[in-house]
Amino acid sequence: MPSLKELKIRIGSVKSTQKITKAKQMVAAAKLRKAQAAAEAARPYSERLEAVVASLATKIAGGSGEGASPLLAGTGKDEVHLLVVANSDRGLAGAFNANIVKAALAKARALELDGKKVEFYLVGRKGRPVINRTYPGRIVANYDTTGVKEPGFDQAQAIAHELTDMYLNGKFDVAHLFYSRFKSALAQVPTEQQIIPVKIPADADRNAIAATVEYEPSEEAILDDLLPRNVTVQIFKALLENNASEQGASMTAMDNATRNAGDLINKLTIQYNRSRQAAITTELVEIISGAEAL
């Protein structure tokens, strides 16, 4: 049974921890509104750009015409798959990072069962230990986000350029992007998206863009310009979604931690009071017993 001094020290320690978790909860809540607004603002543009690219690609001989961009036509092989896993550099965000890594590892196992070779490209530090332990030597590159406070288009552009160069140099055949889509502070959904080559939906409507639309320059030239931009925009969207998801998960996790600390403080306080009462009672009994002996 811990002594009164030990209980008092532990109560003080838990109170200090509670102050930290409460402060982090308030910081995450303040950041969440801005991060959520940025993520929601990016969605319509990224979705519309993806739809335009799919529509143009469908019009140009189903996306498989001669001379089509490699970002659309592919390498002609389906052997090496690169999993781009976007994590954060910070913890204390519940299962935010773990869920993204879990989804990527599940995809890796499924691809290997199909006889594909799997490699990883990491954005952020948190996913590295688990992935490196499960697939040692498979992390071919990473993008360091240590000094990045908020995701910007420049970071997405740098990642997209590096991935495109790797693709054009034959380092991989297909790239899948893993991130967490923000739904609310309580719910974030691990999401997978094929970004290279551009995946055209099977039900894409060839007449999605009206036949009366004329393109200047040609549809092929416009598509060649839009394809690299689409990769960058999809990565930028993923970074914004991740940032909002991280803040939401952090706020929820710190709120739960603050509540748990409060419960623990109450339990320790009750235990402290009971021990103190027992000690006082024992002292009173000893005094009374001594007085009666006289």
Phi and psi in degrees as a GROMACS rama.xvg file:
@    title "Ramachandran Plot"
@    xaxis  label "Phi"
@    yaxis  label "Psi"
@TYPE xy
-64.6138  149.312  PRO-2
-77.0146  169.297  SER-3
-61.4554  -37.9595  LEU-4
-65.6351  -43.4209  LYS-5
-63.5798  -41.8782  GLU-6
-63.5922  -40.5708  LEU-7
-64.5994  -40.9702  LYS-8
-64.6491  -41.6061  ILE-9
-66.7872  -39.9702  ARG-10
-61.3006  -42.7765  ILE-11
-62.9862  -38.6045  GLY-12
-65.3137  -44.5676  SER-13
-66.125  -36.8389  VAL-14
-63.4862  -38.7638  LYS-15
-64.6158  -41.9902  SER-16
-63.0617  -39.7905  THR-17
-62.6291  -37.955  GLN-18
-62.9767  -39.3776  LYS-19
-66.2084  -48.0903  ILE-20
-64.8688  -36.0719  THR-21
-65.9854  -40.8082  LYS-22
-64.7572  -42.8219  ALA-23
-66.4886  -34.8711  LYS-24
-63.0816  -43.0239  GLN-25
-67.8628  -38.4401  MET-26
-64.6431  -45.5498  VAL-27
-63.3652  -39.0283  ALA-28
-64.5889  -37.592  ALA-29
-68.1226  -38.4427  ALA-30
-76.5303  -26.5725  LYS-31
-61.7794  -43.188  LEU-32
-59.2161  -45.4193  ARG-33
-67.6718  -42.4041  LYS-34
-65.7964  -40.0512  ALA-35
-65.0908  -42.4068  GLN-36
-62.6792  -40.5247  ALA-37
-65.9539  -42.7181  ALA-38
-64.9288  -43.8538  ALA-39
-69.3798  -31.4349  GLU-40
-71.2781  -29.161  ALA-41
-80.3391  -22.1073  ALA-42
-61.2705  -49.9579  ARG-43
-59.304  -41.324  PRO-44
-65.4858  -47.1118  TYR-45
-65.3304  -40.219  SER-46
-68.144  -40.0536  GLU-47
-69.3119  -40.0548  ARG-48
-63.1458  -41.0449  LEU-49
-62.8984  -39.2965  GLU-50
-67.1723  -40.3278  ALA-51
-64.8784  -43.3812  VAL-52
-61.9741  -44.0858  VAL-53
-63.1017  -40.4147  ALA-54
-66.6645  -45.0899  SER-55
-63.8325  -42.4818  LEU-56
-62.7759  -36.6063  ALA-57
-67.8842  -36.6891  THR-58
-68.8242  -31.1461  LYS-59
-88.4834  78.9206  ILE-60
52.1236  40.0416  ALA-61
66.2604  17.8674  GLY-62
80.0103  10.6609  GLY-63
-126.286  19.587  SER-64
-69.6668  161.311  GLY-65
-65.7884  133.831  GLU-66
85.3179  6.97371  GLY-67
-65.604  151.45  ALA-68
-61.2473  141.395  SER-69
-58.2417  -28.6149  PRO-70
-67.0169  -15.1286  LEU-71
-108.576  -47.8101  LEU-72
-77.1729  -23.0856  ALA-73
85.0901  -178.516  GLY-74
-90.7785  -7.16522  THR-75
87.8625  -2.0629  GLY-76
-126.215  165.258  LYS-77
-142.746  55.1582  ASP-78
-107.63  -48.2251  GLU-79
-105.547  121.642  VAL-80
-111.926  127.815  HIS-81
-102.195  122.83  LEU-82
-99.5012  112.422  LEU-83
-91.6597  107.633  VAL-84
-105.153  114.083  VAL-85
-96.1311  111.77  ALA-86
-118.792  -174.946  ASN-87
-108.566  174.88  SER-88
-97.9451  -7.77743  ASP-89
-118.195  152.602  ARG-90
-99.4428  -149.065  GLY-91
55.7257  39.4316  LEU-92
-129.55  34.1686  ALA-93
63.5628  -136.583  GLY-94
-95.6217  18.7336  ALA-95
-54.9996  -56.362  PHE-96
-69.9273  -40.2891  ASN-97
-61.7057  -38.4886  ALA-98
-67.0736  -38.6575  ASN-99
-65.6921  -46.1459  ILE-100
-63.1835  -40.0184  VAL-101
-60.1643  -43.064  LYS-102
-64.8358  -40.224  ALA-103
-66.1445  -42.1678  ALA-104
-66.9186  -36.2682  LEU-105
-63.8334  -41.5587  ALA-106
-65.1403  -40.067  LYS-107
-61.3863  -44.079  ALA-108
-63.4062  -41.0694  ARG-109
-64.1782  -41.0723  ALA-110
-66.2435  -40.6437  LEU-111
-66.1557  -33.7147  GLU-112
-64.6187  -27.003  LEU-113
-87.2525  4.51036  ASP-114
84.7834  17.3332  GLY-115
-92.3959  155.929  LYS-116
-93.2815  134.129  LYS-117
-117.036  132.972  VAL-118
-132.284  165.484  GLU-119
-126.595  142.681  PHE-120
-124.095  121.235  TYR-121
-105.799  137.557  LEU-122
-115.539  113.223  VAL-123
96.2617  166.691  GLY-124
-100.694  -23.4284  ARG-125
-66.224  -28.9207  LYS-126
-83.646  -12.7647  GLY-127
-59.4654  -50.1238  ARG-128
-57.4515  -45.6183  PRO-129
-67.646  -45.9779  VAL-130
-66.48  -40.82  ILE-131
-66.5824  -32.2387  ASN-132
-74.1833  -38.0506  ARG-133
-79.2852  -39.5177  THR-134
-128.169  74.3603  TYR-135
-61.3412  134.368  PRO-136
79.0622  5.70824  GLY-137
-96.4835  -6.3115  ARG-138
-83.1751  105.919  ILE-139
-87.7586  -23.7859  VAL-140
-164.804  165.361  ALA-141
-153.014  158.627  ASN-142
-114.277  121.507  TYR-143
-81.4712  120.647  ASP-144
-113.16  21.9523  THR-145
-57.7926  -43.8975  THR-146
-91.5082  7.58092  GLY-147
-93.7216  117.075  VAL-148
-83.1672  -43.431  LYS-149
-133.137  138.74  GLU-150
-64.5041  136.884  PRO-151
-126.948  168.268  GLY-152
-64.8589  -29.6982  PHE-153
-62.1776  -41.3421  ASP-154
-64.5194  -43.5013  GLN-155
-62.4404  -38.689  ALA-156
-65.8617  -41.1824  GLN-157
-64.2351  -42.625  ALA-158
-64.7139  -44.7034  ILE-159
-62.4064  -41.8478  ALA-160
-63.1392  -42.6508  HIS-161
-65.9115  -42.4263  GLU-162
-65.6128  -41.039  LEU-163
-64.3397  -41.9308  THR-164
-62.7339  -43.0867  ASP-165
-60.6611  -40.7438  MET-166
-66.8849  -46.7924  TYR-167
-67.5802  -23.8164  LEU-168
-88.1484  7.14927  ASN-169
78.5061  21.4124  GLY-170
-75.4453  -25.9415  LYS-171
-154.391  168.024  PHE-172
-107.869  -33.7644  ASP-173
-139.168  138.759  VAL-174
-119.617  131.269  ALA-175
-115.276  133.841  HIS-176
-103.382  130.819  LEU-177
-116.773  127.948  PHE-178
-153.567  179.937  TYR-179
-112.38  118.376  SER-180
-82.4111  130.119  ARG-181
-81.007  126.297  PHE-182
-111.572  -47.5765  LYS-183
-161.018  177.41  SER-184
-63.7113  -22.7705  ALA-185
-97.3797  -15.9505  LEU-186
-135.27  122.816  ALA-187
-130.78  133.372  GLN-188
-108.762  116.13  VAL-189
-59.8133  129.368  PRO-190
-128.994  141.022  THR-191
-115.613  139.468  GLU-192
-144.632  128.419  GLN-193
-79.8871  122.048  GLN-194
-110.293  -24.5128  ILE-195
-139.204  127.137  ILE-196
-67.6933  165.087  PRO-197
-61.8146  128.48  VAL-198
-91.1176  121.801  LYS-199
-93.3182  124.322  ILE-200
-56.3053  142.897  PRO-201
-62.5566  -29.4048  ALA-202
-98.4126  21.3764  ASP-203
-59.4744  134.489  ALA-204
-88.8436  118.404  ASP-205
-66.9597  -17.666  ARG-206
-104.35  17.617  ASN-207
-59.7529  -37.0859  ALA-208
-99.8752  127.102  ILE-209
-54.6462  144.007  ALA-210
-66.1523  -20.0525  ALA-211
-77.2766  -10.2528  THR-212
-73.9689  129.873  VAL-213
-111.437  140.079  GLU-214
-109.459  135.825  TYR-215
-137.53  113.875  GLU-216
-69.6071  -152.168  PRO-217
-70.3525  164.725  SER-218
-60.1267  -38.2335  GLU-219
-63.2194  -42.4944  GLU-220
-66.2341  -41.454  ALA-221
-64.3717  -42.4837  ILE-222
-64.6726  -39.2549  LEU-223
-61.8874  -31.8567  ASP-224
-79.2722  -34.8445  ASP-225
-77.193  -29.9754  LEU-226
-60.9694  -51.6554  LEU-227
-63.1713  -36.5771  PRO-228
-65.1284  -36.8543  ARG-229
-63.8575  -40.3379  ASN-230
-60.7838  -45.2285  VAL-231
-62.7799  -44.2339  THR-232
-65.5601  -40.092  VAL-233
-66.4943  -37.4967  GLN-234
-68.2984  -41.3794  ILE-235
-61.2562  -42.392  PHE-236
-60.4998  -43.0245  LYS-237
-63.2587  -40.192  ALA-238
-64.725  -40.0311  LEU-239
-67.8474  -41.835  LEU-240
-62.1917  -42.1019  GLU-241
-62.0516  -42.0953  ASN-242
-63.5782  -44.3557  ASN-243
-65.5929  -41.3791  ALA-244
-64.1178  -40.8419  SER-245
-62.7252  -43.9854  GLU-246
-66.6  -39.9555  GLN-247
-64.6894  -44.2933  GLY-248
-66.3146  -38.3573  ALA-249
-65.8017  -43.4022  SER-250
-61.6969  -44.4236  MET-251
-65.5552  -44.3259  THR-252
-63.9779  -42.3981  ALA-253
-70.9638  -31.3719  MET-254
-65.1576  -44.2961  ASP-255
-63.2139  -40.5515  ASN-256
-65.1067  -38.9799  ALA-257
-64.8335  -42.6281  THR-258
-64.2856  -43.2517  ARG-259
-63.7202  -38.3703  ASN-260
-63.5859  -39.9954  ALA-261
-62.2517  -42.8163  GLY-262
-63.038  -41.9636  ASP-263
-65.8024  -38.9366  LEU-264
-61.8249  -42.3109  ILE-265
-61.9341  -43.4654  ASN-266
-66.0804  -42.8866  LYS-267
-66.5227  -36.5422  LEU-268
-64.9747  -41.6126  THR-269
-62.7544  -43.7686  ILE-270
-63.0563  -39.9944  GLN-271
-63.3847  -45.6219  TYR-272
-63.9677  -39.6046  ASN-273
-65.9526  -42.8675  ARG-274
-64.4926  -41.1383  SER-275
-64.7195  -42.0178  ARG-276
-64.0136  -40.8229  GLN-277
-63.9152  -39.8112  ALA-278
-65.2781  -41.8552  ALA-279
-64.7737  -42.1966  ILE-280
-61.7956  -42.3709  THR-281
-61.6308  -42.5981  THR-282
-64.0523  -40.9537  GLU-283
-63.5272  -41.5737  LEU-284
-62.2535  -40.5376  VAL-285
-65.1226  -40.9483  GLU-286
-63.957  -45.8322  ILE-287
-64.3234  -41.8537  ILE-288
-63.1199  -39.4891  SER-289
-67.5413  -38.1466  GLY-290
-66.9722  -40.1672  ALA-291
-66.9862  -33.2461  GLU-292
-65.4874  -29.7545  ALA-293
